[in-house]
Each structure stands twice: as structure tokens, then as C-alpha cells.
Amino acid sequence: MKVTVKHNERIANMTFASVYPHYVNKVEKKGRTKVELHQVIEWLTGYDELRLQDLINKKATFETFFLNAELNPNAHLIKGVICGYRIEEIDNSLTQQVRFLDKLVDELAKGRKMEKILRK
């Protein structure tokens, strides 16, 4: 699938706060914890619990969320298909970063070991 400009704009303007409860629900339904979710988010973005809550409270868009993140140097190791898109082929860096996060949440929900999720 080809990522369109409209798709990229939609993702950039979506708030992290609107998606976060879905992440929590997804992982908890599969027996994982919010603490593990936060560990995954911190690994990818560098955001600790306080900063994450601040971004949620401020209803930061994904554009702002990733603009201020310190992306993990091993994020490029996140590969595969998410939402019909091959992550490594997405040419818009913001859309790719959001899909990195989606992929990590999926892996957590599927029961993958934390060492593998965090690309150690």
C-alpha cells in the first residue's frame, strides 16, 4: 500500500491522547500491563511517565509527540507490516515513527518477550 499525503496529514494531526487508551486496552486485554506499555514507549521515545502524562494532558498531536522525542537509535530495526503498510518502506518519517509505536504495541499484545520488543 502507498501512504498518501492525506494519510500522513491525518496521522500528524491525530492526538496521542486519543490513541493511548486504545494502546492500554489492547495490551491489558492480552494480559500485559500498562507498566510494560510505558516501558516500550520510553524505549522508543525517551519519554518517562511524567513527560508522557504531560503530553496526554496537553493533547499533543503525534507531530508534536515525535518532534520532541529522542527516538531510540535501534528504532530502524523495527520492521514488518502494520495496518497494511510495510514499515521500512514508509517514506514519511513521522508516519513511520507512529507505525513503529503501533508495531511495538502489537508485539507487546501478542506476548512477545520484552528483550525482543526492545531490540536488545
N, CA, C and O of each residue as an XYZ file, in Angstrom:
480
protein
N       0.836     -1.191      0.000
C       0.000      0.000      0.000
C       0.874      1.246      0.000
O       1.932      1.285      0.629
N       0.419      2.242     -0.705
C       1.146      3.512     -0.786
C       0.549      4.470      0.238
O      -0.668      4.648      0.296
N       1.406      5.084      1.040
C       0.971      6.077      2.010
C       0.737      7.390      1.270
O       1.612      7.854      0.538
N      -0.437      7.991      1.455
C      -0.776      9.229      0.755
C      -0.490     10.451      1.629
O      -0.328     10.334      2.843
N      -0.430     11.610      1.001
C      -0.230     12.869      1.716
C      -1.370     13.075      2.714
O      -1.140     13.503      3.845
N      -2.573     12.776      2.298
C      -3.748     12.934      3.169
C      -3.621     12.036      4.402
O      -3.931     12.453      5.518
N      -3.165     10.810      4.191
C      -2.962      9.867      5.285
C      -1.914     10.412      6.262
O      -2.111     10.366      7.476
N      -0.806     10.927      5.728
C       0.261     11.489      6.561
C      -0.243     12.674      7.387
O       0.099     12.804      8.563
N      -1.052     13.533      6.774
C      -1.602     14.692      7.481
C      -2.548     14.252      8.593
O      -2.532     14.814      9.688
N      -3.364     13.257      8.309
C      -4.300     12.742      9.310
C      -3.552     12.213     10.528
O      -3.939     12.479     11.666
N      -2.486     11.469     10.286
C      -1.689     10.926     11.384
C      -1.009     12.055     12.161
O      -1.007     12.036     13.392
N      -0.442     13.021     11.474
C       0.253     14.140     12.127
C      -0.674     14.915     13.059
O      -0.244     15.377     14.116
N      -1.940     15.061     12.677
C      -2.895     15.850     13.449
C      -3.663     15.054     14.498
O      -4.384     15.636     15.308
N      -3.521     13.750     14.495
C      -4.177     12.902     15.487
C      -3.479     13.111     16.832
O      -2.255     13.228     16.885
N      -4.247     13.159     17.905
C      -3.619     13.348     19.217
C      -3.210     12.004     19.812
O      -3.902     10.996     19.669
N      -2.067     12.028     20.479
C      -1.605     10.829     21.168
C      -2.623     10.419     22.230
O      -2.871      9.231     22.432
N      -3.214     11.410     22.908
C      -4.196     11.141     23.965
C      -5.410     10.366     23.447
O      -6.025      9.607     24.196
N      -5.757     10.552     22.179
C      -6.918      9.847     21.627
C      -6.604      8.381     21.328
O      -7.511      7.550     21.294
N      -5.342      8.061     21.112
C      -4.933      6.694     20.764
C      -4.445      5.923     21.988
O      -4.595      4.703     22.058
N      -3.868      6.627     22.942
C      -3.280      6.000     24.119
C      -4.231      5.026     24.842
O      -3.808      3.916     25.166
N      -5.495      5.397     25.105
C      -6.387      4.438     25.787
C      -6.569      3.137     24.992
O      -6.765      2.074     25.582
N      -6.507      3.217     23.678
C      -6.619      2.018     22.839
C      -5.384      1.134     23.008
O      -5.489     -0.092     23.036
N      -4.217      1.764     23.119
C      -2.991      1.009     23.381
C      -3.107      0.271     24.713
O      -2.817     -0.922     24.799
N      -3.532      0.993     25.748
C      -3.664      0.396     27.082
C      -4.650     -0.763     27.039
O      -4.360     -1.850     27.540
N      -5.795     -0.535     26.449
C      -6.830     -1.571     26.362
C      -6.319     -2.800     25.622
O      -6.545     -3.932     26.049
N      -5.636     -2.570     24.519
C      -5.132     -3.668     23.688
C      -4.165     -4.554     24.469
O      -4.285     -5.779     24.439
N      -3.215     -3.947     25.164
C      -2.216     -4.754     25.875
C      -2.805     -5.408     27.121
O      -2.474     -6.552     27.435
N      -3.675     -4.691     27.834
C      -4.262     -5.268     29.047
C      -5.208     -6.417     28.731
O      -5.303     -7.375     29.499
N      -5.912     -6.327     27.599
C      -6.802     -7.415     27.179
C      -6.027     -8.703     26.937
O      -6.565     -9.802     27.075
N      -4.767     -8.552     26.577
C      -3.925     -9.711     26.265
C      -3.018    -10.099     27.438
O      -2.082    -10.880     27.270
N      -3.302     -9.546     28.633
C      -2.562     -9.946     29.820
C      -1.259     -9.205     30.070
O      -0.488     -9.592     30.948
N      -1.002     -8.151     29.315
C       0.196     -7.332     29.552
C      -0.224     -6.136     30.404
O      -1.413     -5.936     30.653
N       0.745     -5.344     30.850
C       0.430     -4.266     31.778
C       0.719     -2.883     31.190
O       1.433     -2.727     30.199
N       0.133     -1.903     31.844
C       0.373     -0.504     31.488
C       1.852     -0.166     31.726
O       2.442      0.611     30.975
N       2.442     -0.747     32.767
C       3.857     -0.530     33.062
C       4.713     -1.009     31.888
O       5.662     -0.332     31.493
N       4.379     -2.174     31.334
C       5.120     -2.686     30.173
C       4.918     -1.783     28.961
O       5.856     -1.536     28.204
N       3.702     -1.296     28.778
C       3.425     -0.368     27.673
C       4.289      0.879     27.812
O       4.884      1.338     26.837
N       4.360      1.426     29.016
C       5.167      2.620     29.245
C       6.647      2.336     29.013
O       7.380      3.200     28.530
N       7.080      1.137     29.353
C       8.478      0.753     29.108
C       8.776      0.764     27.609
O       9.833      1.231     27.185
N       7.853      0.256     26.822
C       8.003      0.223     25.365
C       8.011      1.646     24.800
O       8.841      1.977     23.954
N       7.088      2.482     25.269
C       7.018      3.863     24.787
C       8.291      4.616     25.173
O       8.827      5.384     24.374
N       8.771      4.398     26.392
C      10.000      5.081     26.829
C      11.204      4.614     26.010
O      12.074      5.415     25.670
N      11.254      3.324     25.696
C      12.369      2.822     24.885
C      12.387      3.517     23.519
O      13.448      3.910     23.033
N      11.211      3.665     22.906
C      11.139      4.253     21.568
C      11.367      5.766     21.588
O      12.066      6.300     20.727
N      10.772      6.462     22.576
C      10.727      7.930     22.534
C      11.615      8.639     23.560
O      11.953      9.810     23.388
N      11.987      7.932     24.617
C      12.736      8.565     25.704
C      11.833      9.223     26.731
O      12.333      9.778     27.709
N      10.511      9.179     26.542
C       9.581      9.825     27.474
C       9.374      8.974     28.721
O       9.013      7.800     28.631
N       9.608      9.578     29.885
C       9.296      8.887     31.134
C       7.811      9.085     31.440
O       7.087      9.740     30.690
N       7.385      8.514     32.540
C       5.966      8.539     32.931
C       5.417      9.964     33.054
O       4.320     10.245     32.573
N       6.167     10.858     33.690
C       5.704     12.240     33.885
C       5.563     12.984     32.560
O       4.565     13.668     32.335
N       6.540     12.854     31.701
C       6.500     13.534     30.396
C       5.374     12.967     29.537
O       4.692     13.706     28.827
N       5.189     11.678     29.605
C       4.118     11.029     28.841
C       2.756     11.562     29.295
O       1.904     11.889     28.468
N       2.558     11.646     30.616
C       1.291     12.153     31.145
C       1.087     13.611     30.763
O      -0.037     14.023     30.479
N       2.157     14.395     30.752
C       2.074     15.797     30.351
C       1.614     15.920     28.895
O       0.768     16.755     28.575
N       2.168     15.093     28.026
C       1.772     15.108     26.609
C       0.317     14.682     26.433
O      -0.396     15.212     25.581
N      -0.115     13.720     27.245
C      -1.519     13.285     27.201
C      -2.423     14.426     27.662
O      -3.428     14.728     27.019
N      -2.061     15.058     28.779
C      -2.862     16.162     29.321
C      -2.955     17.336     28.346
O      -3.993     17.990     28.245
N      -1.870     17.592     27.639
C      -1.838     18.712     26.679
C      -2.455     18.342     25.332
O      -2.540     19.176     24.430
N      -2.882     17.091     25.205
C      -3.460     16.591     23.958
C      -2.538     16.866     22.768
O      -2.954     17.384     21.732
N      -1.274     16.500     22.961
C      -0.264     16.701     21.918
C      -0.596     15.858     20.690
O      -1.010     14.704     20.802
N      -0.406     16.452     19.531
C      -0.583     15.692     18.292
C       0.597     14.740     18.148
O       1.623     14.904     18.809
N       0.444     13.747     17.280
C       1.570     12.852     17.025
C       2.759     13.631     16.461
O       3.911     13.271     16.702
N       2.480     14.692     15.716
C       3.568     15.507     15.180
C       4.399     16.094     16.325
O       5.626     16.001     16.312
N       3.738     16.693     17.305
C       4.427     17.247     18.472
C       5.069     16.149     19.301
O       6.197     16.290     19.774
N       4.346     15.060     19.473
C       4.818     13.930     20.269
C       6.176     13.432     19.764
O       7.103     13.242     20.552
N       6.288     13.225     18.461
C       7.537     12.699     17.909
C       8.575     13.781     17.620
O       9.770     13.493     17.572
N       8.131     15.012     17.429
C       9.072     16.109     17.206
C       9.977     16.291     18.428
O      11.162     16.594     18.289
N       9.416     16.107     19.612
C      10.153     16.293     20.865
C      10.755     15.003     21.411
O      11.445     15.032     22.429
N      10.511     13.889     20.763
C      11.020     12.598     21.241
C      12.492     12.421     20.865
O      12.970     12.969     19.871
N      13.190     11.646     21.681
C      14.548     11.220     21.355
C      14.440      9.777     20.883
O      14.548      8.843     21.677
N      14.230      9.609     19.600
C      13.991      8.285     19.044
C      15.171      7.352     19.313
O      16.329      7.718     19.115
N      14.855      6.155     19.763
C      15.886      5.169     20.065
C      16.708      4.887     18.805
O      16.142      4.723     17.725
N      18.041      4.829     18.934
C      18.882      4.576     17.759
C      18.629      3.211     17.105
O      19.012      2.996     15.955
N      17.988      2.294     17.828
C      17.673      0.985     17.255
C      16.258      0.911     16.670
O      15.803     -0.163     16.277
N      15.572      2.040     16.615
C      14.208      2.046     16.070
C      14.173      1.545     14.627
O      13.180      0.960     14.195
N      15.250      1.772     13.887
C      15.292      1.324     12.487
C      15.208     -0.211     12.373
O      14.963     -0.742     11.290
N      15.410     -0.907     13.480
C      15.318     -2.371     13.476
C      13.871     -2.867     13.527
O      13.616     -4.061     13.364
N      12.927     -1.953     13.751
C      11.509     -2.319     13.778
C      11.054     -2.480     12.339
O      11.055     -1.525     11.562
N      10.672     -3.678     11.998
C      10.280     -3.984     10.621
C       8.989     -4.785     10.629
O       8.557     -5.282     11.670
N       8.387     -4.902      9.476
C       7.178     -5.698      9.351
C       6.029     -4.890      8.797
O       6.203     -3.764      8.329
N       4.859     -5.478      8.857
C       3.656     -4.857      8.314
C       2.736     -4.466      9.460
O       2.492     -5.249     10.378
N       2.237     -3.250      9.389
C       1.266     -2.773     10.371
C       0.215     -1.956      9.624
O       0.554     -1.070      8.840
N      -1.031     -2.250      9.863
C      -2.143     -1.549      9.211
C      -2.024     -1.601      7.688
O      -2.428     -0.662      7.002
N      -1.473     -2.689      7.162
C      -1.348     -2.855      5.725
C      -0.136     -2.179      5.097
O       0.036     -2.229      3.879
N       0.706     -1.546      5.913
C       1.880     -0.847      5.404
C       3.157     -1.532      5.889
O       3.271     -1.878      7.065
N       4.109     -1.724      4.990
C       5.419     -2.254      5.376
C       6.192     -1.080      5.965
O       6.497     -0.114      5.265
N       6.504     -1.168      7.250
C       7.101     -0.056      7.998
C       8.364      0.483      7.341
O       8.534      1.695      7.206
N       9.238     -0.415      6.938
C      10.525      0.032      6.394
C      10.392      0.727      5.036
O      11.357      1.324      4.559
N       9.226      0.662      4.410
C       9.015      1.308      3.110
C       8.281      2.645      3.209
O       8.092      3.320      2.197
N       7.866      3.035      4.418
C       7.160      4.302      4.595
C       8.175      5.437      4.481
O       9.156      5.477      5.222
N       7.930      6.365      3.541
C       8.913      7.420      3.295
C       8.699      8.681      4.129
O       9.588      9.532      4.183
N       7.556      8.822      4.771
C       7.317      9.963      5.656
C       7.780      9.574      7.059
O       7.254      8.634      7.655
N       8.768     10.303      7.580
C       9.379      9.894      8.854
C       8.389      9.904     10.019
O       8.450      9.019     10.874
N       7.481     10.878     10.076
C       6.506     10.914     11.166
C       5.572      9.708     11.097
O       5.343      9.040     12.106
N       5.039      9.433      9.926
C       4.149      8.284      9.767
C       4.890      6.998     10.130
O       4.327      6.110     10.769
N       6.139      6.905      9.724
C       6.940      5.726     10.052
C       7.124      5.598     11.567
O       7.033      4.496     12.109
N       7.379      6.699     12.244
C       7.564      6.658     13.692
C       6.288      6.234     14.422
O       6.342      5.470     15.386
N       5.143      6.735     13.958
C       3.868      6.326     14.551
C       3.665      4.831     14.340
O       3.209      4.129     15.243
N       4.001      4.347     13.156
C       3.869      2.909     12.873
C       4.863      2.078     13.669
O       4.576      0.930     14.010
N       6.045      2.648     13.972
C       6.982      1.967     14.872
C       6.278      1.699     16.205
O       6.317      0.587     16.732
N       5.638      2.737     16.735
C       4.945      2.610     18.015
C       3.814      1.596     17.919
O       3.660      0.753     18.802
N       3.028      1.671     16.860
C       1.939      0.705     16.662
C       2.474     -0.728     16.646
O       1.880     -1.620     17.252
N       3.572     -0.942     15.967
C       4.170     -2.273     15.845
C       4.640     -2.779     17.211
O       4.428     -3.942     17.553
N       5.277     -1.901     17.989
C       5.738     -2.305     19.314
C       4.566     -2.674     20.223
O       4.643     -3.643     20.978
N       3.487     -1.904     20.148
C       2.284     -2.200     20.941
C       1.700     -3.543     20.506
O       1.295     -4.344     21.349
N       1.653     -3.790     19.208
C       1.166     -5.084     18.707
C       2.014     -6.237     19.225
O       1.485     -7.258     19.666
N       3.325     -6.071     19.170
C       4.220     -7.132     19.636
C       4.021     -7.389     21.127
O       4.039     -8.540     21.565
N       3.833     -6.335     21.904
C       3.578     -6.484     23.332
C       2.278     -7.246     23.559
O       2.226     -8.167     24.375
N       1.242     -6.865     22.843
C      -0.058     -7.525     22.990
C      -0.020     -8.990     22.551
O      -0.769     -9.818     23.069
N       0.840     -9.298     21.609
C       0.934    -10.678     21.117
C       1.789    -11.566     22.015
O       1.969    -12.751     21.736
N       2.316    -10.985     23.099
C       3.059    -11.780     24.057
C       4.536    -11.945     23.769
O       5.196    -12.792     24.371
N       5.056    -11.157     22.866
C       6.483    -11.250     22.547
C       7.312    -10.854     23.772
O       6.900     -9.993     24.549
N       8.451    -11.467     23.939
C       9.324    -11.163     25.078
C       9.842     -9.737     24.973
O      10.140     -9.239     23.887
N       9.941     -9.093     26.136
C      10.350     -7.689     26.176
C      11.726     -7.469     25.541
O      11.935     -6.459     24.870
N      12.658     -8.388     25.740
C      14.004     -8.247     25.149
C      13.921     -8.162     23.622
O      14.683     -7.428     22.992
N      13.006     -8.907     23.043
C      12.850     -8.895     21.580
C      12.151     -7.603     21.133
O      12.529     -7.006     20.125
N      11.132     -7.177     21.887
C      10.412     -5.954     21.533
C      11.360     -4.759     21.549
O      11.308     -3.897     20.672
N      12.227     -4.720     22.560
C      13.126     -3.580     22.734
C      14.402     -3.711     21.904
O      15.347     -2.942     22.082
N      14.421     -4.666     21.018
C      15.539     -4.852     20.071
C      16.892     -4.828     20.767
O      17.797     -4.094     20.371
N      17.016     -5.647     21.816
C      18.291     -5.703     22.569
C      19.210     -6.749     21.988
O      20.320     -6.940     22.484
